[in-house]
Amino acid sequence: MKKERNIRIKDIVLLQAIVVIYTLSGVAAKFASGNGFLSFKFILFYGVEIGILGVYAVLWQQIIKKFDLSIAYANRSIALLWSMVWAVAFFHESVTIKNVIGVLIVITGTIIINSDDR
């Protein structure tokens, strides 16, 4: 028996904010990888990554109370968009047309999943 959930825009925005937090752990990991193993900066960025993942885990557990798990995980796919943004902003990586098309397809799928079935 499926329980009807009252999901508001605020909940979806909060879910997306949690996904953004999750993607920042990848940024910290990339910064850590650019330093010598067990150097001060490596340990610092690795610690930041673990801290971000800890915050994300607690927030994720709270937000999935409001969503069906399948919908929550579909929204996590937007991490691709944020990862691409961070790659350009922090690491000056290039974005190809294939990257953009792929992310647009993922965003379209997420919008479809979030749309009301009624």
Buried (B, 14 or more C-beta within 10 A) or exposed (E): EEEEEEBEEEBBEBBBEBBBBBBBBBBBBBBBEEBEEEEEEBEBBBEBBEEBBEBBEEBBEEBBEBBBEEBBEBBBBBBBBBBBBBBEEEEEEEEEEEBEEBBEEBBEEBEEBBEEEE
